[in-house]
Amino acid sequence: MSRISFLSAPFLLGFDSFEERVDRMAKSAETYPPYNIERLMTGEDSESYLITIAVAGFAADELEIVSENNQIVVRGQKKSETERQYLHRGIAMRQFQRAFLLADGMIVEGAELADGMLRIPVRRPEPQKLSRTIEIRSV
């Protein structure tokens, strides 16, 4: 059975990849680790955002951030601790993978780990306003 989407309207050309991204995000409904996304108010000609992920207990070398194909993927994997014996272990230290989809043109500006919070600033530069006249050829 084929699926009909609102993005298949004839006046929405080239939005197929957008629909695929929405589907991908809908499938990744994982809740660990918790995160915030903030819109930062800057006076510049760009939009800035800050992704903050709670990664308490993870060291910088146990985290990996990859930015590719309009997506940021953050992975965390604890190194095994064989020398500890826990009587109760209530702090989650399981491995995780969290993905964030980005719009075209978004720039990941780096990452910072402090106080158990991983901060990833992301910026969308102001797009250039392009206007041109299209020549009509006679055939």
C-alpha positions as CSV (number, residue, x, y, z in Angstrom):
1,M,0.0,0.0,0.0
2,S,1.5,3.3,-1.0
3,R,1.6,6.2,1.4
4,I,0.3,9.6,0.3
5,S,2.1,12.6,1.9
6,F,1.4,16.3,2.0
7,L,4.9,16.8,0.6
8,S,3.9,15.1,-2.7
9,A,1.8,18.1,-3.8
10,P,2.9,19.3,-7.2
11,F,3.9,22.7,-6.0
12,L,6.4,21.3,-3.4
13,L,9.2,20.3,-5.7
14,G,12.4,18.8,-4.2
15,F,11.1,18.2,-0.6
16,D,11.5,14.4,-0.8
17,S,14.6,14.5,1.3
18,F,12.8,16.6,3.9
19,E,10.1,13.9,4.2
20,E,12.8,11.2,4.7
21,R,14.3,13.2,7.5
22,V,11.0,13.6,9.2
23,D,10.4,9.8,9.0
24,R,13.9,9.1,10.4
25,M,13.3,11.4,13.4
26,A,9.9,9.8,14.1
27,K,11.6,6.4,14.3
28,S,14.2,7.6,16.8
29,A,12.0,8.3,19.8
30,E,14.7,7.3,22.4
31,T,14.6,9.3,25.6
32,Y,18.2,8.7,26.9
33,P,20.1,10.8,27.5
34,P,17.9,13.9,28.1
35,Y,18.7,17.0,26.0
36,N,17.7,20.7,25.5
37,I,17.7,22.7,22.3
38,E,17.8,26.5,22.8
39,R,17.5,29.3,20.3
40,L,20.1,31.9,21.2
41,M,19.3,35.5,20.7
42,T,22.2,37.1,18.9
43,G,22.4,40.4,17.2
44,E,24.1,38.9,14.2
45,D,22.7,38.1,10.7
46,S,22.3,34.4,11.6
47,E,20.3,32.1,13.7
48,S,22.2,30.3,16.5
49,Y,21.1,27.3,18.5
50,L,22.7,25.4,21.4
51,I,22.1,21.6,21.9
52,T,22.8,20.5,25.4
53,I,23.0,16.8,26.3
54,A,23.2,15.5,29.9
55,V,26.1,13.1,29.8
56,A,27.0,12.9,33.5
57,G,29.7,10.3,34.1
58,F,31.0,10.2,30.6
59,A,34.5,11.5,29.9
60,A,35.4,13.4,26.6
61,D,37.2,10.3,25.2
62,E,34.0,8.2,25.8
63,L,31.9,10.5,23.6
64,E,31.9,10.9,19.8
65,I,30.2,13.6,17.7
66,V,29.9,13.1,13.9
67,S,28.4,15.7,11.6
68,E,27.5,14.5,8.2
69,N,24.6,14.5,5.7
70,N,22.7,17.3,7.6
71,Q,22.8,15.4,10.8
72,I,24.7,15.4,14.1
73,V,25.1,12.0,15.7
74,V,26.3,11.9,19.3
75,R,27.5,8.5,20.6
76,G,28.5,7.6,24.1
77,Q,30.1,4.4,25.3
78,K,31.6,3.8,28.8
79,K,34.8,2.0,29.2
80,S,34.3,-1.2,31.2
81,E,35.0,-0.9,34.9
82,T,35.8,-4.4,36.1
83,E,37.4,-3.3,39.4
84,R,34.2,-1.9,40.9
85,Q,31.5,-4.0,42.7
86,Y,28.2,-2.1,43.0
87,L,25.7,-2.9,45.8
88,H,23.2,-0.7,43.9
89,R,23.7,0.9,40.5
90,G,21.0,3.5,39.8
91,I,23.1,5.9,37.7
92,A,22.6,5.1,34.0
93,M,25.9,4.5,32.3
94,R,24.6,2.7,29.2
95,Q,25.8,3.4,25.8
96,F,23.7,5.7,23.7
97,Q,23.3,7.2,20.2
98,R,21.3,10.4,19.7
99,A,20.8,12.0,16.3
100,F,19.7,15.6,15.5
101,L,18.7,16.5,11.9
102,L,19.9,19.9,10.6
103,A,18.5,22.1,7.9
104,D,20.6,22.7,4.8
105,G,23.4,25.2,5.5
106,M,23.6,24.7,9.3
107,I,27.1,24.8,10.7
108,V,28.3,22.8,13.8
109,E,30.7,25.2,15.5
110,G,32.3,22.7,17.9
111,A,31.5,21.0,21.2
112,E,32.3,21.6,24.9
113,L,32.0,19.2,27.9
114,A,31.6,20.8,31.3
115,D,29.8,19.7,34.5
116,G,28.3,16.6,32.9
117,M,26.7,18.7,30.1
118,L,27.8,18.3,26.4
119,R,27.1,21.6,24.6
120,I,27.1,21.8,20.8
121,P,26.6,25.2,19.3
122,V,25.0,25.2,15.8
123,R,24.5,28.2,13.5
124,R,22.5,28.9,10.4
125,P,24.1,31.8,8.5
126,E,21.8,34.3,6.9
127,P,21.1,33.1,3.4
128,Q,22.0,35.3,0.5
129,K,19.0,36.8,-1.1
130,L,19.3,35.8,-4.8
131,S,17.1,37.3,-7.4
132,R,17.6,36.9,-11.1
133,T,15.7,37.3,-14.3
134,I,15.1,34.2,-16.3
135,E,15.6,34.6,-20.0
136,I,12.8,33.2,-22.2
137,R,14.1,31.6,-25.4
138,S,12.0,31.2,-28.5
139,V,12.3,27.7,-30.0
